[in-house]
Amino acid sequence: MTFNAPEQFAVANKAAVDSLVSLANTALASAERIAALNLNTARSVLEDSVANTKALLGAKDPQEALSLQTSIAQPNVEKAVAYTRSVYEITAQTKDDLTKLVEAQFAEFQKQVANLLDQSSKRLPVGSDVAVAAVKSAINATNSAFESLNKAAKQVSEIAEANVAAATNATVKAVSATTSATKKKPA
């Protein structure tokens, strides 16, 4: 295998551009999903606000208005929680996609460095094997550190996801309990 720096440089540049395009497309797809979610949420909020205002204006007395207001609260909280959950899911999916791209890029980089090191070591003077071994050891340590950080990031992400789910469920339950208690109060 021959060492041809200009060709390898061109291949590396093309790979870098392809990676940047993939990253940009992932980010744009995420932004598009968030924009669509925001537009649909804004439309829904407007429609609900009009309907709720009409219902409140049609109340015959303050007790009916209070009862209507209480019945409006729970669906609004549930919709807010659903919106937050959707934003979280989009961002989590984007993070996963970007992580996969970075991991693939890092793996390719590792492979290229290993190939370059192997090619270079064949041309180095006798006795250079200690320096090559030291570089390989540094690369292995870097790989181990990257894998450890990646595992830690995944664990943090899983914990955050569990916490979001627990907080969401607790919020919905609290609003449901409050709404139920308010409906049961005698007039």
C-alpha positions in Angstrom: 0.0 0.0 0.0 1.5 3.3 -1.0 1.3 6.5 0.9 -0.3 9.3 -1.4 -0.9 12.4 0.7 -2.8 14.5 -1.8 -5.3 11.7 -2.6 -5.7 10.9 1.1 -6.1 14.6 1.9 -8.8 14.9 -0.9 -10.6 11.8 0.5 -10.5 13.2 4.0 -11.8 16.6 2.9 -14.7 14.9 1.0 -15.5 12.9 4.1 -15.5 16.0 6.3 -17.8 17.8 3.9 -20.1 14.8 3.8 -20.2 14.7 7.6 -21.0 18.4 7.8 -23.8 18.0 5.3 -25.2 15.1 7.4 -25.0 17.2 10.5 -26.6 20.2 8.8 -29.4 18.0 7.4 -30.0 16.5 10.9 -30.2 19.9 12.5 -32.5 21.2 9.8 -34.8 18.2 10.1 -35.0 18.8 13.8 -35.7 22.5 13.3 -38.4 21.6 10.8 -40.1 19.2 13.2 -40.0 21.8 16.1 -41.4 24.5 13.8 -44.3 22.2 12.7 -44.9 21.4 16.3 -44.9 25.1 17.3 -47.3 26.0 14.4 -49.7 23.2 15.3 -49.6 24.1 19.0 -50.2 27.8 18.3 -53.2 26.9 16.1 -54.6 24.6 18.8 -54.0 27.2 21.5 -55.9 29.8 19.5 -58.8 27.5 18.8 -59.0 26.4 22.4 -58.8 30.0 23.6 -61.7 31.1 21.4 -63.8 28.1 22.5 -63.0 28.6 26.2 -63.7 32.3 26.1 -67.0 31.7 24.4 -67.9 29.1 27.0 -66.9 31.4 29.9 -68.8 34.4 28.4 -71.9 32.1 28.2 -71.8 31.2 31.9 -74.9 32.2 33.7 -73.4 32.8 37.1 -69.9 33.0 38.8 -70.2 29.4 40.1 -70.7 28.1 36.5 -67.8 30.3 35.4 -65.6 28.8 38.1 -66.7 25.3 37.2 -65.9 25.9 33.5 -62.5 27.4 34.4 -61.7 24.3 36.5 -62.7 22.0 33.7 -60.6 23.9 31.2 -57.4 23.7 33.4 -56.8 20.0 33.2 -56.9 19.7 29.4 -54.6 22.8 29.1 -52.1 21.3 31.5 -52.2 18.0 29.6 -51.7 19.7 26.3 -48.7 21.7 27.8 -47.2 18.4 29.1 -47.8 16.8 25.7 -46.1 19.7 24.0 -43.1 19.5 26.3 -42.9 15.8 25.8 -42.9 16.2 22.1 -40.2 18.9 22.2 -38.1 16.5 24.4 -38.7 13.6 22.1 -37.6 15.7 19.1 -34.5 16.9 20.8 -33.6 13.4 22.2 -34.0 11.9 18.7 -31.8 14.7 17.3 -29.2 14.1 20.0 -29.2 10.4 19.2 -28.8 11.1 15.4 -26.0 13.5 16.0 -24.3 11.1 18.4 -24.4 8.3 15.8 -22.9 10.7 13.2 -20.1 11.7 15.6 -19.4 8.2 16.6 -19.2 7.1 13.0 -16.9 10.0 12.2 -14.7 9.2 15.2 -14.5 5.5 14.2 -13.5 6.5 10.7 -10.9 8.9 12.1 -9.5 6.2 14.3 -9.2 3.9 11.3 -7.4 6.5 9.2 -5.0 7.4 12.0 -4.2 3.7 12.5 -3.6 3.2 8.8 -1.4 6.3 8.6 0.5 5.2 11.7 1.0 1.7 10.2 2.2 3.2 6.8 4.4 5.7 8.5 6.0 3.1 10.8 7.2 1.1 7.8 9.2 4.1 6.7 10.6 5.1 10.1 14.2 4.2 11.0 15.0 1.2 13.0 14.4 1.8 16.7 11.4 4.0 16.1 9.0 1.3 17.3 9.1 2.7 20.8 7.7 6.0 19.6 5.1 4.2 17.4 4.0 2.1 20.4 3.7 5.3 22.5 1.5 6.9 19.9 -0.6 3.8 19.6 -0.9 3.7 23.4 -2.1 7.4 23.4 -4.6 6.6 20.7 -5.9 3.6 22.7 -6.2 5.8 25.8 -8.1 8.4 23.8 -10.4 5.8 22.5 -11.1 4.5 26.0 -11.8 8.0 27.3 -14.2 8.6 24.4 -16.0 5.4 25.1 -16.3 6.2 28.8 -17.6 9.7 28.1 -20.0 8.3 25.6 -21.3 5.7 28.1 -21.6 8.4 30.8 -23.5 10.7 28.4 -25.9 7.9 27.5 -26.5 7.2 31.2 -27.2 10.9 31.9 -29.6 11.0 29.0 -31.5 7.9 30.3 -31.7 9.4 33.8 -32.9 12.7 32.4 -35.5 10.9 30.3 -36.8 9.0 33.3 -36.9 12.2 35.3 -38.9 14.0 32.6 -41.4 11.1 32.5 -41.8 11.1 36.2 -42.2 14.9 36.4 -44.8 14.8 33.6 -46.8 12.0 35.3 -46.7 13.8 38.6 -47.9 17.1 37.0 -50.8 15.4 35.3 -51.8 13.5 38.4 -51.6 16.7 40.6 -53.8 18.6 38.1 -56.2 15.8 37.9 -56.4 15.6 41.7 -56.9 19.3 42.0 -59.6 19.4 39.3 -61.4 16.4 40.9 -61.3 18.1 44.3 -62.6 21.4 43.0 -65.4 19.7 41.2 -66.5 17.8 44.4 -66.7 21.0 46.5 -70.3 21.9 47.3 -71.5 25.2 45.9 
